[in-house]
């Protein structure tokens, strides 16, 4: 069974698109769907994501969400999701890290790869609590957005390097 990456590569070749054009078209299609009334994330998911946000900004976004609807929050969360999906994409490209993550989770390599691919297709509307717990919360230390300029700042968590193992002499 061909992998999802193989299918995208074949489709890109068939359509005679550039290397990243298919992904760009998919993002544009999703943006059109959001512009036509994207409801944003589930309220519970929205609260979880706002818990990772700078507290003052989170309060402003929550107020705006109730006053103006979820479109603004959905746009901010989509940009946050793009950053996180970029970091997760690097895991997908590293087969060894993916196998280690699968072993730690107690699943197979293929199941873990499929799970990562599902997350890479997630939008604010389709984001689940499992996605937040497995992919978002472990990677995001804090995020903030300047509501006037739209500048998004995401502080990613780094994996703590393990202490050097000393050999017994």
Secondary structure, 3 states (H helix, E strand, C coil): CCCHHHHHHHHHHHHCCCCCHHHHHHHHHHHHHHHCCCCCCCHHHHHHHHHCECHHHHHHHHHHHHHHCCHHHHHHHHHHHHHHHHHHHHHHHCHHHHHHHHHHHCCCHHHHHHHHHHHHCCCCCCCCHHHHHHHHCCCEEEEEECCCCCCEEEEECCCCCCCCCCCCC
